[in-house]
């Protein structure tokens, strides 16, 4: 096998200038970079987008307002339930009181009837004794 000799060419200024020109032509220009970078978000774009999100202070204020609203709602619910229960209690208490008063009146009338009967019995007993004394 024969060795082939590779011929080295000499670099001249013209050749070097041509190579550099070709490299520069294939590289991206500043305008190309600017055009490509316009697709991406800038700092200002990101700041504007971040303003749409909720901050810690917003969350704290919401928490305070939410607690207040929930507390008010719970208070009003409890108030309504207590009012309803108290009304039911008073209604039932009125029924029980009226039944008790009716029972007391019946007992009083029953006691008075017994007194009249006892009085009548005493009168009859005295009359019987007087008759027995007269007969004997």
Secondary structure, 3 states (H helix, E strand, C coil): CCCCCCCCCCCCHHHHHHHHHHHHHHCCCHHHHHHHHCCCCCHHHHHHHHCCCCCHHHHHHHHHHHHHHHHHHHHHHHHHHHHHHHHHHHHHHHHHHHHHHHHHHHHHHHHHHHHHHHHHHHHHHHHHHHHHHHHC
